[in-house]
Every structure is written in C-alpha cells, then in structure tokens.
Amino acid sequence: MADFDGLSESLNARKTQHLYRSRRLLGSAQQPEQQVDGKSVLSFCSNDYLGLANHPEVKKAFIEAASEYGVGSGASHLVNGHSQLHHELELKLAELTGRDRAVLFSTGFMANIGTISALVGRGDAVIQDKWNHASLIDAGLASGAKFKRYPHCDLNGLERQLNSCSEARRKLVVTDGVFSMDGDIAPLDRIADIADAHNACLMIDDAHGLGVLGATGAGSAELFNLSQERLPVLMGTLGKACGSFGAFVAGSEELVETLIQQARSYIYTTALPPAVAAASLASLKLIQTEAWRRDKLQILIAQLRGGIESIGFPLMRSETAIQPILVGDAALALDISQQLEQRGLLVTAIRPPTVPEGTSRLRITLSADHSSDQIELLLSALQDIYQQLSDEKKAQLSDVKDKFVSG
Ligand SMILES: *Cc1c(COP(=O)(O)O)cnc(C)c1O
C-alpha cells in the first residue's frame, strides 16, 4: 500500500469539499426511535417505509425458520442451497407481482448486475435514465452493450437514444420505478409505449416502489397496471419496504430460466439464509393484509409536505416516502443535517457523487411507524433552523427553488 500513491490526498480532498462520509453506529433495531452513536435519536433516514424491519411477526418467522433450517444456506441455489423457503418466497413474489415466475438474488445490486449482463452484451444496447441507481449504471457499463443515457424522465431523450441505436440486436430500456434520491415516480406507462414502439424490452428497478405503491403493494407496475407483456423485467428488493433482505426479478418463464442459467451473480454466490426468506414471506403477508400501512404513510407524507412548503424550504416533487429538501450547496446541506442531529433528529445530507453537483439535499424518508407528533417535531426544528439562516443563505435556497423545483 505504501507506494499506492494518492489515497490520502484524495481522502483529504473529499474532506475539504465537504464530501467525506463516515458511518454511525446503530445500537438498536431499525425503527423511528433508535440509538445512534450511543444517543437516542428520531430517525428520518431509513428505507424501512412500512415499519416492518422490527415487526414481531417478521422476527418470529425469522427465528422459527432459523431454528429449523439453521443459519447459513451452505451452498448456491444451483448446488443444494435452494431451500423450500426460498422456493415458497419465489412463488409468493410471482403471485404478488402478477408474473409467471420470480427468482431470488442475494441483493438488489447483484440482481441488477446479473440480470443486465445476462440479457444484453456486445452488439446490443442498454438505454437508461441518467438518475438510475448506481447498481443499474454499473450493470449497464459492465454488460459490454452499447450504453446510452437519457436526461431524467425525458421521454424525447429516450426516443432519441433509441433512434441512435436502431442497429442494435437487442435493446433494453432500464429505469428506476421510484428514484431513490428524488422520490419521484417514472412515467412508466409512456416509457412502456416508447419501448414497445422501438421493439425494445423494458426493465424496472422497483426497490422503492415495492410494498409502498399500488393497491396491494405490488409497486410501480401495479400503480400503472403494467402487465408482464408491457413490462417484461420487474426487479424489486426486499431490504427496503419489506424490512428484510434480498432481491428478486420477476417475469416470464423464459426470462427467469435465462437468469438461473446465465446470471453470474446468481450462479456464483451463496443462497440467502433461509430464515431471511421466511422473514420476507411474513412481511409480504403484512404488506398484502395491512393496507393501512400504505394509507398512514400517505397521510404522514401530506403532513410533512404541507409543513415544509409553508416554512419555505425547496421541497422536491415527490408522492413517495422519499421527500428530499433540495439545498444545493453540499456544505449547507451538511450544516442543516448537523443542526438537526444536535436536536436529536437524524436526516442524512446527500451530496455528490451520489447526486449531481449543486443538488445536495436533505433526504427525509418516512415510515408508517412514524407518528404525526414526530413529524411535527421535525417540522418545528426545520422552522427554527430556517429562521436562523442568514439572508444570503435564504436567497441561495430561493435560487435553488426557482432553478430546480419551480411550479
Ligand atoms: C437499494 C437499491 C438497490 C440495491 O438493493 P440492495 O438489496 O440494497 O443491494 C438497487 N436499486 C435501487 C433503486 C436501490 O434503491
């Protein structure tokens, strides 16, 4: 390492640019009131949107399965790690999403890497929204297919990119269902029309939609009523609203069998612990039977949005549990996040390279486990902080609002 030049310089550069990140120590379960670095805080930054990560039914399923199946799965799915519980979860996921079949992956990152590389390669093209999750972008680059990006949710841009690769053998259009740092929902019906008109296949990553959107919680595809014909590749994760861990891809028999035969991040890895699959099964049951969790989340979202808009902070347009305040400057985003933390409120500052330069934000996320009083606490802290900002900073925020979130 001694001669591996430049590491400490680039670390220092991150510090001076307010881009250095460090990890906190969580000393309790993932829930609104938690212990972080030894202190009690109220968290607004987890992806546990429905409050299932620490749910008694989910924990019970996990513990019971662990006592029967043990902890490690001991092998990959194609050797002898594919347990009865994995199999049941795949059947359940296919049923929930209205697809022929589903296949489990160990993580969402691995599902995206494995799926895109199994579906496209040299001579093909992959066309992605610029703000897609890092795992999709990396998957596109790693696939060897011609890689094209279009401006965020820009349908003309998508058409242009599709026209520019009309010679490709296969064309795969890929978008997040709900964008992870923005919270907005992709116009999937129109994207599906365009993909269809260009003889391209559509894939969505519904990490933030599954469980939260749609009448039964089946996610963005359900919201837009997109069948397997129109949306052939549906990827979702189980570590966010499901409160568990893992991911899956759902679609036709041919798609799923192709992934089982060819997705390297499926083949060459140990299967998830079966108890994790049991926990996911329990949480899917709650997602389907307890619609009140989605309804409550919507009520909290409306309360938060109304409050933030009246304070004056630039709030991004979002109907989902992800409600970012667009601050612009990385140092200011960090400063506000630290002021909130001093008041016992945890909201992460998201900075480049996760988001584009000049669009640093406070990413507030809500959970059905939050109470209306807890939302009020956050709003009153934000109001205090806003009032104490210098006029210059307020003007800066107002510029950001005009530039990015007007209308
Ligand atoms: C979190 C996330 C992933 C990665 O899923 P993991 O299971 O955490 O690896 C993929 N895509 C999107 C959009 C995500 O938000």
The ligand as an SDF file (V2000), in Angstrom:
LIG
                    3D

 15 15  0  0  0  0  0  0  0  0999 V2000
  -31.1160   -0.0250   -2.5900 C   0  0  0  0  0  0  0  0  0  0  0  0
  -31.2490   -0.1120   -4.0570 C   0  0  0  0  0  0  0  0  0  0  0  0
  -30.6700   -1.1640   -4.7750 C   0  0  0  0  0  0  0  0  0  0  0  0
  -29.7750   -2.1650   -4.1140 C   0  0  0  0  0  0  0  0  0  0  0  0
  -30.5080   -3.0870   -3.4030 O   0  0  0  0  0  0  0  0  0  0  0  0
  -29.7640   -3.9010   -2.2350 P   0  0  0  0  0  0  0  0  0  0  0  0
  -30.6530   -5.0470   -1.9800 O   0  0  0  0  0  0  0  0  0  0  0  0
  -29.6650   -2.9460   -1.0880 O   0  0  0  0  0  0  0  0  0  0  0  0
  -28.4240   -4.2770   -2.7800 O   0  0  0  0  0  0  0  0  0  0  0  0
  -30.9060   -1.2470   -6.1190 C   0  0  0  0  0  0  0  0  0  0  0  0
  -31.6520   -0.3130   -6.7520 N   0  0  0  0  0  0  0  0  0  0  0  0
  -32.1990    0.7220   -6.1070 C   0  0  0  0  0  0  0  0  0  0  0  0
  -33.0160    1.7160   -6.8660 C   0  0  0  0  0  0  0  0  0  0  0  0
  -31.9980    0.8670   -4.7440 C   0  0  0  0  0  0  0  0  0  0  0  0
  -32.5080    1.9160   -4.1040 O   0  0  0  0  0  0  0  0  0  0  0  0
  1  2  1  0
  2  3  1  0
  2 14  2  0
  3  4  1  0
  3 10  2  0
  4  5  1  0
  5  6  1  0
  6  7  2  0
  6  8  1  0
  6  9  1  0
 10 11  1  0
 11 12  2  0
 12 13  1  0
 12 14  1  0
 14 15  1  0
M  END
$$$$
